[in-house]
Structure formats: C-alpha cells, structure tokens
Amino acid sequence: MHIVFCGTPVFAVPTLKLLLASPEFKIMGVISQPDRPRGRGQEVSPSPVKMAAAAAGIPVHQPVKIQSDDSFDWLAGIAPEAVVIIAYGQIIPQRHLAIPRYGWINLHASLLPKYRGAAPINWAIANGESRTGLTTMRVDARLDTGEILLQQEVTIGPRETTPELAARMAEAGAPLIEKSLLGLQTGSLTPRPQDHSAATYAPLLRRNDGRIPWALTATEIYNRIRGFAPWPGAFTIFRGGLCQVWGAPSPGTTPAPVGRILTVDGDLIVACGSGTLLRLESVKMEGRKRVDAREFASGVRLKDGESFGP
C-alpha cells in the first residue's frame, strides 16, 4: 500500500518507524509542520517526525498552511492509497481528504467519542480516569467525528503522568494503525459511526489551566499535577509570585482554610477542599530552580499561617 504519513510530535514517530519497516507499506512522502523554535533555547529545529523521515531518506513536505493549492498538488501528484495522520496540528480540507482511496486514517489517544480534541491524554489524567484508550478512525471534515476502525483500551497508572502515558500509548498505537490499514485493504474491517451523543471534549491546554484551585480535593489536585505535566504544570501564588508545585495526597484531614501551608512531622502539607491534605514534594519559584519541599520552606523562611494563593 502506498502511503503518505502526516504528523509532527514524538508521539507519531513509533507509527512512522513501524510503517517504514513493514514490507506491506511504502511511504511515498511525509507531511510535517514547518521548522519552529523549540526547547528552552528556542532554537529553530525540525519536528521529531521530520527528523525520523529524513533519517530514512523520505521526502518531507512542510506547508505553512495545508489547505494551500501547493499542498493539494503535492498530495494529488503522489496519489497515495491512504494517508496516516497523527497529531499533525492543522485541519485537513475536504478536497485533500478525497484524494486517497482508503481515506486519511488517524490515531487518536482516547476511546472516541470520549475526549475529542487536542489534549485527550492530559484531560483523561486530570479528570481522574483510570482507563483510556486508542482509536483509529477515518478522518472527516469535523473534529474527531469520523468513523471508527479499531479501538484498544489502555489503563492509566495511579501515579502515571502525561509524558509517561503518552510514551506507552505511542508504542501501542503503531500496530493498531498497521492492523487498521491492512483491514481496509483486505476488506475485513468495517468502519462504524460514532455515537455523537456520548461525546466529551479535551480542548487544547491553556496556560491558566495549570492554576491550582485549592478548593478541589487533594486527589483532584494531584490528578491535575500529573495530567498537566510538563506544561502548563500545576502552579499557584506564593507571596505574590508564581510557583509550580508537585505533591501527592496525604492521609488525614484538617479544619485549616484551603491553601494554608502546614508543617506535619517535618512534611509540608497544604490544606485542600473537604479538609483533604496534599503533601508537597517539591516547589519551583518563578525564576529559580526546582527544590524539595523542605528546602523551599527553609529558603523562604516559611512563617506560620502562610498560604498559597488562589
């Protein structure tokens, strides 16, 4: 099967590598986002998908806008039988969708129709889910509404963070894409429509999503710490400045107001909603390095009765 692969982040790389290694498929070209500033130094660099494609000698198309005539002509000239698309980052126009005979096949990191949108792994963890999954689907003109091909359930570890779960799901998704493509080719796989009435959404993360509402329970806050790693993180206000915190629920309850910082048996504990407790593990003040909770308390000379802000 002649394929074009369309993707950008590291999450898409395991599937690209599997398809490159399989004798059942021939990757005719790769579409990825333009080179952009990345990392702490903000140096302009290629996407992980582009680097993997270049290492394999596959031509890469990097349109600023995928809906351009140039992109249409590039894709139509290749005339792939299928396009595999994973976390590409742009909406695909209808005229492009009509080119491959088997369609554009997407790997989405949830059990659709739950968690449609850009950040399904983040929101599944942040919302306290114990399971999620992977879905392959045929892309249509709307957001994550296409016909489902295959699904695979994935458990979420009780301490697992977004980067850890994403790495596992990326590896598990590669053979699911392979199985979906072969099923379409042989006619053994019948696409099925989604139940749109059961849809939930996982919107693109915004900076302010990471602000901690201390009125939530300690478990709910812990889920947000895990789900919003590494960005935007879970942050709060201390003495008028931003600080990012890491921690986990602690046994017991307190009548203290939410956000109050307590010292219990040498540990730093924060009062949360319903009297629950979050034991701080580490703190990063704005402009400073991350330190463990005790070092934070010593460094700022924490006073009795101090609190984290809203």
Order of alpha helices (4+ residues) and beta strands (2+ residues): beta-alpha-beta-beta-beta-alpha-beta-alpha-beta-alpha-beta-alpha-beta-beta-alpha-alpha-beta-beta-beta-beta-beta-beta-alpha
